[in-house]
């Protein structure tokens, strides 16, 4: 791996950690619900899926989840596993739907948001030994549409800006 690529990935990891922590603190203050967020850190995963590779996106995703789990105020083992499952389901869905020519980056983002919701709910059922949390899945799936559209639009615009402002990255 060349130095420029490694530096870019380190910057993207830092940005995703910052977005995750800021979003966690700001949105939880507004909603009071720790699981309801825009998913801004997934913008970074989308960018990496489209600019570099699944491997790079996956590595940054896992490192972000691990580091946020260690550093974020109020993080618990439960929030770590919910985040991990959501992230794994999200990247699986994004990778799968990215391969389909009928899906744009925005559609891929929506599918990632939906995957994140499913991953979190299934993990919550397992962790808390209760099936009642399944009843919030329709709400989460509904919210995944506007949040996925938003993060997809942001990722698309950021990729365009990256390509316009720098010829040093291999696309």
N, C-alpha and C positions, 0 to 999 in steps of 0.2 A: 504494500500500500504506500503510495507516495505521500510526502509530507503535506502537500496542499489538501489532499483528500482527508487526511487524518485531522488536520486543523479544522476543516469545514465540519466534519462529523463531531468534533469536540464542541465547536460553537453551537451546532444544532442540539446537542445533548444539553448544554447549558441553557439554551433558550427554552427547550421543552421542560426542563426542571423549573425554571423561573415561571413559565406560563402556568404550569400545574399548581405550584404553590400559591401564586397570586390568585388564580382562579378559585382555588380551594378556600382561601381566606375571604375573598371579596364576595363570591356568590353564596357561600354558606352564611355570611352575615345578612344577605338579602332574603334567602329562602329558608334558612334554618335546616335545610336538608343536605347532608353531606354527599349524597349520591347524585344530586341534580346539578349538572354543570354543562357548559358549552362544549367541552372537549378541545380546548385550544391547543393543548399539547399534541393532539392528533394531527394538527396542521403539519408539524414537523415530520411525523411518520409518513404522511401523504407525500410531502415534498421528497423525502428520501426514497420512497417507493418509485416515484416518477423520475427523479434525477439520478439516483444511483441504483440501488438494488434492494431486494427483499432482505438480504443478509445485513446490510447496513441499517435498514429501517428496524429490523428485528433487534439488532444489537443495541441501538439507541433506545428503543422501547423498553427492553429489559433493564438496561442500566438506569433509565429514568425511574422506572417503577421501584427498583431497589433503592436508589439514592433518595427518592422522595419518601419512601417508607422509613428510611433511617433519619431523614432530616426534617420532615414536615412537622409543624406543631400539631399535636392531637392525633398523629398517625398511630394506628393500632395494628395488631396482627390481623384483625378482621378486615380493616381497610386495605391492608397490603394484599391479602388474598383476593378481595373483591376487585381491586385494581389490576392485579395480575391476570385474573380470569377474564375480566373485561378487555384488557389489552390484547391478550392472546386470541380471544374470539374476534376482536376488531381487526387485527392484522390478518387473520386467516380469511375473513370475509373480504377485506380490501384486496388482498392478493388474488383471491378467486375471481372477484368481479372485475378487477383490473384487466384480466385476460380476455374478458368478453368485449368485443368491439362495440357493442351497443351501449356500453356504460362509459360515461364521461367521468372525469375526476370528481365531479359533484355527485354523481350517482354512486361511485365507489365510496365516497365519503359517507353518504347516507347509509350504505350497507355496512360500513365500519361502525357507525354509530349504533345501528340496530344490533350488530354483533356484540358490541360492548354491553348493551343493555341485557341481552340474553345471557351473556357470560356472567354478568354480575348477579342476575336473578338466580340462575342455576347454582352459583356458588353460595348465595345467601340461603337457598333452600338446604344445601348440604351443611353449611357452617352452623346455621341456627336450628337445624332439625325441624323445620316448619315449612309447610307448603303454602301458608297464607301469603307469603311475599310474592307469589306468582300473580296475585291479583293486581299488583302495580305494574306488571309487564305491559299491559295495553297503554298505560300512561307513558311509560318509558319508550315504547315503540313509537308512539305518537310524537313525543318530544324529539326522538332521534331524526325525524324528518327535517324540521327547521334547523336543528343544531348541525346535522350533517351537511345540509345545504350551505350554511354559514361557513363551516370549516372548509368545505370543498371550494367555495368561492375564494376564501382567503388563501388557501394553498395554491390554487390556480394562479392567482394574482402574484403571489410571492415567487412562483416558478418563472413567470414572465419577467419579473423584476430582476431575479438572479441572472437570467440569460441576457438581459439588456445591460446590466451593470458590470458583468464580469465574463471575460472569455477564458479565465484561468481554470475553471472547473470543467471536468470532462462530462459532457452530457451524453 
